Each structure stands twice: as C-alpha cells, then as structure tokens.
C-alpha cells in the first residue's frame, strides 16, 4: 500500500479543483437554457468561468471544501486501519497545500484543528466487496451552505404552499418540491439533490447523501423512482428560482432518489441538497500497492469540456464603481439589479466575527466600509498571506447580527450570497446601506479580484473565521437588497411560492 497516500492526495485534489464531466454537462445545458442577459445568465457565466479558472490553476472551485465524505469498498482482509491512516495524512497534506480549506472545528471550544482532522471529520464509510485485487474509493466535498439546506420530513405533514403530504409517493413528491423551494438561493442553485424515502432518522439522511454518489446521467433501476426523478427535475425548473435565487429557468441540475424499508410508525423523507459546485470523484486502486488503476466518473485522457467565455460578468458600461469608504448618498442612489464594481478596502466577516462585534469594538474602522461574508482559503507565503480562493458564504446565518452591526459600525455594503431577512432589510433602509449578492462558489473568480491581503485580525478564530483586510479591484456583485426596502430575494420567494401552490394536486 506504499502508493495509497499519494493516490488519496491526487483524488482529493482533483475532486476539489476539477468538476466532473456529468456535472459540467448539466451546467453547460443550464447556461444554454437560461435567458441571455438575465441576472441568472450572468451568474451561470461567472460559475462557468470559475470552473475553468479552477482547473487551469489547480485551485479549489469553491473555498468551502466542506466535510469530506468517503465511500470505500475493500476486499475481505484489507487493513482498514492502515488505509484510514493514509487517508487522514493525505487530507492534512491537501489542506496544507491549499487544496482544501481547514473546516474541522471543535464543537465545544470553537477551535479550528487547522488540518481538517478531528472527531467525526472526515466521514469514512467502509464496506467490503467480492473483488480480491481492487479497492474503490469515492469522495464527496459538500459545503456548509448547501449542507444547511438539507431537510428531513416526517410524513404525514403539512407543507407551506402544498398542503398535506401523506405516506404515498405523491406525498414524497410534495416533500421534494418543498425542499427545493425552501433552499432558494441559499444553497447556491442550480443544485442537485439526493433523496431517501424511509429508513430511520439517521440512515435516511445517510442514504440521501449516498444518492449524490450516483452519476447525474444514470437511470434509476426502479421505474417508479425513475419517473419521480424525471418529474422533479423538470418541474423544479418551472419554479422560477433560477441561479443563485435570482429568478430564472434552471433551479435544479439533478435529482436522485433511493428507498429503504422503514418502521410501521415512521415515514421519513430526507433530502441532501448539493450546490452547483458538485464535487464528487472516485478511483479504483490496486489492493496491493494502493496505486490508481482507473478513475470513476471521468476519463482522464478525454478532453475537458470548457464551460465559460472567460469574461464572467459581461461588461456593459453600466456598471457602478463603489470605492471604499462609501458615501451614504452613493448607496442611496443604487437600485435592485444594479451591477457594482467594488474597489479599495474590504473586510471579511463570518459567524465568529459577527458574534464578536455584537459585544466588542471592531479592530478596524468600518465606517463607510465593505463587509464581505467570506471564509477564504489562505496560505502563508514569503512572510505574508496569499488568498487562493475567496467566494461568498451564505449570508442568512448572520441575520441575527447584521442589523446591529450595520447600526453600530456604519457599514455601507454587505456582500454575500443568498440574501438576508426582514430585520437586515429594515436596517439597510434606516441607516443607508445595501446588500450585494456575489456568486456562490466562484472562489477563483473572486480571488483574482483581490490584489493584496493587507492585514488579518481575530486570527484566533481560525483562518476561515478571521477578519481579513483586503484590497480589491473591480469586484463585481449585484444589488439584490437596496436602501429603499426592496429585496429581490423576497420577491423571488413569493413568486416561486405562488407557482409551488399550483402543484398541490396529486400527480403520482
């Protein structure tokens, strides 16, 4: 097994940086189906350009490299303890090289392990198979934003806009449609979902995530489930949620459904939501040496399908430049749909920073400033810092804090993804600020807008949660919540709810 650690490092790196062909194909189809010139089309263009950048630079497609989940099948008698040791070592090395973000946090102390290792991380699922000379290893990198949009239903239940879901296949249909609707743009749509019908609470969620290891272009062997998969995929794309929840033609790129036996008293429907940056690959290894014999999901000798045009947000000449510190008058002049280009000083702030700012003074002057919801991948280089991946994180987690942070510190623009709620919207109006939606997952695209890391504060929170002081140039984002009480996110949610309500009548 002397080659196993290098094989695992290669697998992890390729999974983080190279989107598999089945996902590329669905994303290309999504871009072709979207209305040219729309906000969703612009978002898909940025996503596509980012995928190409990640491959070219061997950088993470998205800065949130998630909780690595491994599905492993070994011959009888394989030393799984040795395999685990090599996988953990490869994971730590991938983190050191910046192919993964350090994502493993102690739930009691809040301390980041720094190497993606710790109790429960990574997730390793072991099974045996009848092959005597081969090992199968698959890995899924599923980020926290989409992980938060996982959902489990205990039916019968009443669902918003859809009414009662019973213990029938049609009840399952309603649960899945509701799951897609509730995700909106928070999970970086267009997404892919894995669904489990039945099981207990634990096995149901696990089986739902296991469906994400299926290829998007496969066919379910159960005709009833195959028909439901096709229905969900086509119907979800009529909801009008679109890329990043901007409204549009493509909300889902995949739906895979499995079923488990259940207890008579229980009927669970579990949905594992994954984002467009659907990072999943696998290998077949030589059981004696650990060397890679062949790849799963892709042919390494086949040409990679380029997705983007290289332009990201297409420039129209109507973009509005905001240079920090930003004046209130400049913010008040913005309206929904405006594309802005940010320049100058920007500060990152995620969950830990927001909680800190509720009780403490900021370590910097944030008046007129730009606050970016971002947990980047950062490497120490030549006595300084290099940011290698820097896309936005899901903003709704900061809803309990943001209004007070805006009020206390005079922030003029909050940048993130997925939008925020009524409390933040009211604060934007009262104090003169805007919410700017960057494109989720576009870590390489936004990383190139960062010209320098000027400083770092609150590093004790760990690299992703620290407050990074950045110098940015022509950082593009869309105004989706303005200072006049308008929210694109609320509008799309309301419109898609009306469409969802029309789907309440039985189909299956």
C-alpha positions in Angstrom: 0.0 0.0 0.0 3.0 2.3 -0.4 1.3 4.4 -3.1 -2.0 4.8 -1.2 -1.3 8.2 0.4 -0.3 9.8 -2.9 -3.3 8.3 -4.6 -5.6 9.8 -2.0 -3.9 13.2 -2.3 -4.4 13.1 -6.0 -8.1 12.1 -5.6 -8.8 14.9 -3.1 -7.0 17.5 -5.2 -8.8 16.5 -8.4 -12.2 16.5 -6.6 -11.6 20.0 -5.2 -10.4 21.5 -8.4 -11.9 19.7 -11.4 -15.7 19.5 -11.8 -16.7 16.0 -13.1 -17.9 15.6 -16.7 -21.5 14.8 -15.8 -21.8 18.0 -13.8 -20.1 20.0 -16.4 -22.6 18.7 -19.0 -25.5 19.7 -16.9 -24.1 23.2 -16.2 -23.5 23.7 -19.9 -27.1 22.8 -20.6 -28.2 25.2 -17.8 -26.3 28.1 -19.4 -27.7 27.3 -22.8 -31.3 27.2 -21.4 -31.1 30.5 -19.4 -32.4 33.8 -20.8 -29.5 35.7 -22.3 -28.7 38.9 -20.5 -30.7 37.9 -17.3 -29.2 38.0 -13.9 -29.3 34.2 -13.7 -27.4 34.0 -17.0 -24.7 36.3 -15.6 -24.5 34.1 -12.5 -24.1 31.0 -14.6 -21.5 32.7 -16.8 -19.4 33.5 -13.7 -19.8 29.9 -12.4 -18.7 28.5 -15.7 -15.7 30.9 -15.9 -14.8 30.0 -12.4 -14.8 26.2 -13.2 -12.3 26.8 -16.0 -10.1 29.0 -13.8 -10.0 26.4 -11.0 -8.9 23.7 -13.5 -6.2 25.9 -15.0 -4.8 27.0 -11.7 -5.4 23.7 -9.8 -7.3 25.8 -7.2 -10.4 25.0 -5.2 -13.6 25.5 -7.3 -15.3 26.8 -4.1 -13.5 28.0 -1.0 -15.9 25.9 1.2 -14.5 22.5 0.6 -17.0 21.1 3.0 -16.9 18.0 5.2 -15.0 15.3 3.1 -17.2 12.2 2.9 -15.6 9.0 1.7 -17.3 5.8 0.5 -14.8 2.9 0.5 -15.2 -0.7 -0.6 -12.4 -3.1 0.2 -11.6 -6.8 -0.3 -12.0 -9.1 2.7 -8.9 -8.9 4.9 -7.8 -5.4 3.9 -6.1 -3.4 6.7 -8.7 -0.6 7.0 -6.7 0.9 9.9 -3.7 1.4 7.7 -6.0 2.8 5.0 -7.5 5.3 7.4 -4.1 6.5 8.5 -3.1 7.2 4.9 -6.3 8.9 4.1 -6.0 11.2 7.1 -2.4 12.0 6.2 -3.4 12.8 2.6 -6.3 15.0 3.8 -3.9 17.0 6.1 -1.4 17.5 3.2 -4.2 18.6 0.8 -5.1 21.2 3.5 -1.5 22.3 3.9 -1.3 22.8 0.1 -4.4 24.9 0.0 -6.5 22.4 -2.0 -8.9 22.2 1.0 -9.9 24.9 3.5 -9.4 23.9 7.2 -13.0 23.2 8.1 -12.9 21.0 11.2 -14.0 23.0 14.3 -14.2 21.7 17.8 -17.9 22.0 18.7 -17.1 22.7 22.4 -14.2 25.1 22.2 -14.7 26.6 18.7 -11.1 25.9 17.9 -10.2 25.0 14.3 -7.9 22.0 14.1 -6.2 23.6 11.1 -5.8 20.3 9.2 -9.4 19.0 8.6 -8.9 16.3 11.2 -10.8 15.7 14.4 -13.6 13.7 15.9 -16.1 13.0 13.1 -14.0 14.5 10.4 -13.5 13.3 7.8 -16.5 11.0 7.3 -15.5 7.5 6.3 -18.0 4.8 5.3 -16.5 1.3 4.9 -17.9 -1.7 3.1 -16.5 -4.9 1.8 -16.9 -6.3 -1.7 -16.1 -9.5 -3.5 -13.2 -8.2 -5.6 -9.9 -9.6 -4.3 -7.5 -7.2 -6.0 -9.2 -3.8 -6.1 -10.3 -1.1 -3.7 -12.9 1.5 -4.6 -12.7 5.0 -3.0 -15.2 7.8 -3.7 -15.2 11.2 -2.2 -17.8 14.0 -1.9 -16.9 17.6 -0.9 -20.2 19.2 0.1 -20.0 22.6 1.6 -21.7 24.1 4.7 -24.0 26.4 2.7 -25.8 23.6 0.9 -25.5 21.3 4.0 -27.6 23.8 5.9 -30.4 23.3 3.3 -30.6 19.6 3.9 -34.1 18.8 5.2 -36.0 15.9 6.6 -39.7 15.4 6.7 -41.8 13.1 8.9 -45.0 12.4 7.0 -47.9 12.9 7.1 -47.1 16.6 7.5 -48.4 19.9 6.3 -46.2 21.8 3.9 -46.2 25.5 3.2 -47.9 26.2 -0.2 -48.5 22.5 -0.8 -50.9 21.3 1.9 -50.8 17.8 3.4 -48.2 15.3 2.4 -49.3 11.7 3.0 -47.5 8.5 3.2 -47.6 8.0 -0.5 -45.4 8.5 -3.5 -47.3 11.7 -4.1 -46.6 12.8 -0.6 -42.9 12.2 -1.3 -43.2 14.3 -4.4 -44.6 17.2 -2.4 -41.7 16.9 0.2 -39.1 17.0 -2.5 -40.6 20.0 -4.2 -40.8 21.8 -0.9 -37.2 21.0 -0.2 -36.1 22.6 -3.5 -38.3 25.7 -2.9 -37.0 26.3 0.7 -33.4 26.2 -0.5 -34.0 29.3 -2.8 -30.5 30.8 -3.5 -29.0 29.9 -0.1 -27.7 26.6 -1.3 -26.1 28.1 -4.5 -28.6 27.0 -7.0 -28.8 25.4 -9.5 -28.4 22.5 -7.2 -28.6 18.7 -7.2 -30.5 16.7 -4.6 -30.2 13.2 -3.2 -33.4 11.8 -1.6 -34.1 8.9 0.7 -37.5 7.5 1.3 -37.9 5.5 4.5 -35.2 4.3 6.9 -34.8 5.7 10.4 -33.8 9.3 11.0 -30.1 8.5 10.8 -30.0 6.0 7.9 -32.5 8.1 5.9 -30.1 11.1 5.9 -27.1 8.9 5.1 -28.9 7.2 2.3 -30.0 10.6 0.8 -26.3 11.7 0.7 -25.3 8.4 -0.8 -27.6 9.2 -3.8 -25.2 12.1 -4.6 -22.5 9.5 -5.5 -24.7 8.4 -8.4 -23.9 10.0 -11.8 -26.3 12.7 -12.9 -26.9 10.9 -16.2 -27.7 7.4 -14.8 -31.2 5.9 -14.8 -32.8 4.6 -11.6 -33.4 0.8 -11.8 -36.8 1.3 -10.1 -39.3 2.6 -12.8 -41.4 4.4 -10.3 -38.4 6.2 -8.8 -37.0 6.9 -12.3 -40.3 8.6 -13.2 -40.3 10.6 -10.0 -36.7 11.8 -10.6 -37.6 12.9 -14.1 -40.7 14.7 -12.8 -38.9 16.5 -10.0 -36.0 17.7 -12.3 -38.4 19.1 -14.9 -41.0 20.5 -12.5 -38.4 22.2 -10.2 -37.2 24.2 -13.2 -40.6 25.7 -13.6 -40.5 27.3 -10.1 -38.6 30.4 -11.4 -35.9 30.4 -8.6 -33.0 30.2 -11.0 -29.3 30.5 -10.5 -28.4 32.0 -7.0 -32.1 32.6 -6.5 -32.1 35.5 -8.9 -35.1 34.1 -10.8 -34.7 32.1 -13.9 -35.2 28.9 -15.9 -32.8 26.5 -14.2 -33.1 25.7 -10.5 -32.0 22.0 -10.4 -29.5 20.0 -12.4 -30.0 16.6 -10.8 -32.4 14.6 -8.7 -31.5 11.1 -7.4 -33.9 9.0 -5.2 -33.4 5.9 -3.2 -35.6 3.9 -0.8 -35.1 2.0 2.4 -37.5 -0.1 4.5 -39.0 1.6 7.5 -40.7 1.1 10.8 -44.5 1.0 10.7 -44.7 4.1 12.9 -42.2 6.2 10.9 -42.1 7.6 7.4 -39.2 9.9 6.7 -38.3 11.7 3.5 -34.8 13.1 3.7 -33.2 15.5 1.1 -29.5 16.1 0.8 -29.1 19.4 -1.2 -25.8 20.0 -3.0 -24.8 23.1 -4.8 -23.8 23.6 -8.5 -20.2 23.1 -7.4 -20.9 19.4 -7.2 -17.5 18.0 -6.3 -17.5 14.2 -6.4 -15.0 11.8 -7.9 -13.7 8.3 -7.3 -10.9 5.8 -8.1 -10.2 2.1 -8.3 -7.0 1.2 -6.6 -4.7 -1.7 -6.8 -5.3 -3.5 -3.5 -1.6 -4.4 -3.1 0.1 -1.1 -3.9 -2.6 1.5 -3.5 -1.9 2.9 -6.9 -4.7 4.3 -9.0 -5.8 1.8 -11.7 -8.6 3.9 -13.2 -10.9 6.8 -12.4 -14.6 6.8 -11.8 -17.0 9.4 -13.2 -14.3 10.7 -15.7 -11.8 9.6 -18.3 -8.5 11.4 -17.5 -7.5 11.0 -21.2 -10.6 12.7 -22.6 -10.6 16.4 -23.3 -12.2 18.5 -20.6 -15.2 20.5 -21.7 -14.6 24.2 -21.2 -17.6 26.0 -19.8 -17.0 29.7 -19.7 -16.2 32.5 -22.0 -13.6 33.9 -19.7 -15.5 37.1 -19.1 -17.6 36.3 -16.0 -19.9 39.2 -15.6 -20.1 40.6 -19.2 -19.3 44.3 -19.0 -21.9 46.6 -20.4 -20.5 50.0 -19.4 -23.4 50.5 -17.0 -21.5 49.1 -14.0 -21.3 51.4 -11.0 -18.0 51.8 -9.2 -18.0 51.9 -5.4 -14.7 52.8 -3.8 -14.5 52.5 0.0 -15.1 54.3 2.2 -18.5 54.6 0.5 -20.7 57.7 1.0 -24.4 57.2 2.0 -25.5 59.2 -1.0 -23.8 56.7 -3.3 -25.6 53.8 -1.6 -29.0 55.6 -1.7 -28.7 56.0 -5.4 -28.5 52.2 -6.1 -31.5 50.1 -7.1 -32.2 46.4 -7.5 -30.3 44.8 -10.3 -27.5 47.3 -10.5 -24.1 45.7 -11.0 -21.4 47.3 -8.9 -17.6 47.1 -9.1 -16.1 47.4 -5.6 -12.6 48.9 -5.2 -10.4 49.6 -2.2 -10.5 48.2 1.3 -12.8 45.3 2.1 -13.1 43.3 5.3 -14.3 39.7 5.7 -16.6 38.7 8.5 -18.4 35.4 9.1 -20.2 33.9 12.0 -17.5 34.3 14.7 -16.7 37.9 13.6 -20.4 38.9 13.8 -20.8 37.4 17.2 -17.6 39.2 18.4 -18.8 42.6 17.0 -22.0 42.3 19.0 -20.0 42.6 22.2 -16.8 44.3 21.3 -15.4 47.2 19.3 -14.2 46.4 15.8 -10.4 46.0 15.4 -10.6 48.4 12.4 -12.6 51.4 11.4 -15.7 50.0 9.5 -17.4 53.3 8.8 -18.4 53.5 5.2 -16.9 50.1 4.8 -17.5 46.9 2.8 -18.1 43.8 4.9 -17.7 40.5 3.0 -19.3 37.3 4.2 -16.4 35.1 3.2 -14.3 32.3 4.7 -11.3 32.1 2.3 -8.6 29.6 1.6 -5.4 31.4 2.7 -1.8 30.3 2.5 1.2 31.7 4.4 3.8 32.7 1.7 7.1 34.7 2.0 6.2 36.2 5.4 2.8 37.3 4.1 -0.6 35.9 3.1 -1.9 34.7 -0.2 -5.6 34.3 -0.7 -6.2 31.4 -3.2 -10.0 31.1 -3.0 -12.5 33.7 -1.8 -16.1 33.2 -2.8 -19.0 34.3 -0.6 -20.6 32.3 2.1 -24.4 32.1 2.9 -25.5 35.4 4.4 -28.7 34.3 6.2 -26.6 32.9 9.1 -25.7 36.5 10.0 -29.4 37.6 10.1 -29.4 37.6 14.0 -26.5 40.1 14.0 -26.4 42.1 10.8 -28.8 45.0 11.6 -27.0 45.8 14.8 -23.6 45.5 13.1 -24.7 48.0 10.4 -26.1 50.4 13.0 -23.1 50.3 15.3 -20.3 50.5 12.8 -21.7 52.4 9.8 -21.2 49.7 7.2 -22.4 50.8 3.8 -22.3 47.5 1.8 -22.7 43.9 2.9 -21.5 41.3 0.4 -22.6 37.7 0.5 -24.9 35.1 -1.2 -28.5 34.1 -0.9 -29.8 37.3 0.6 -30.9 38.2 4.1 -34.1 38.7 6.0 -36.6 41.5 7.1 -34.5 42.7 10.0 -31.5 43.4 7.9 -33.6 44.9 5.1 -35.1 47.4 7.6 -31.6 48.3 8.8 -30.4 48.9 5.2 -33.2 51.3 4.7 -32.8 53.1 8.1 -29.0 53.5 8.0 -28.3 53.8 4.3 -26.7 50.5 3.2 -27.1 47.8 0.6 -26.8 44.1 0.3 -24.7 42.9 -2.7 -25.0 39.4 -4.0 -21.8 37.8 -5.2 -21.9 34.5 -7.0 -21.6 31.5 -4.6 -18.9 29.0 -5.3 -16.9 31.3 -7.6 -13.9 31.2 -5.4 -11.2 31.5 -8.1 -13.1 34.3 -10.0 -13.3 36.5 -6.9 -9.9 35.5 -5.7 -8.5 37.3 -8.8 -10.2 40.5 -7.7 -8.2 40.5 -4.5 -5.0 42.5 -5.2 -3.5 42.1 -1.7 -4.1 40.9 1.8 -3.2 44.0 3.8 -3.7 42.5 7.3 -5.6 40.0 9.4 -7.4 40.4 12.7 -9.0 38.0 15.1 -6.9 35.2 13.8 -7.6 33.2 17.0 -11.0 32.3 15.3 -9.1 30.3 12.7 -8.2 31.1 9.1 -11.8 30.9 7.7 -13.4 32.9 10.5 -10.7 35.6 10.9 -11.3 39.2 9.8 -9.2 39.6 6.7 -8.3 43.1 5.4 -8.3 43.0 1.6 -7.5 45.4 -1.2 -9.9 44.6 -4.0 -10.3 45.9 -7.6 -13.4 45.6 -9.8 -15.0 43.1 -7.5 -18.4 42.5 -9.2 -21.7 41.9 -7.4 -25.4 42.6 -7.9 -27.6 44.8 -5.8 -30.3 42.4 -4.5 -31.4 44.4 -1.4 -31.4 48.2 -1.6 -31.7 51.0 0.9 -35.4 51.7 -0.1 -36.9 48.5 1.4 -36.7 46.4 -1.8 -35.5 42.7 -1.8 -35.1 40.6 -4.9 -34.9 37.5 -2.6 -38.2 38.2 -1.1 -39.7 38.9 -4.5 -38.4 35.6 -6.0 -39.5 33.6 -2.9 -43.0 35.0 -3.1 -43.3 34.4 -6.8 -42.0 30.8 -6.6 -44.4 30.1 -3.7 -47.3 31.0 -5.9 -46.1 28.6 -8.6 -45.5 25.9 -6.0 -49.0 26.2 -4.7 -50.3 25.3 -8.2 -48.5 21.9 -7.8 -50.5 20.7 -4.8 -52.9 18.5 -6.7 -51.9 14.7 -6.9 -49.7 13.6 -9.7 -48.4 10.1 -8.6 
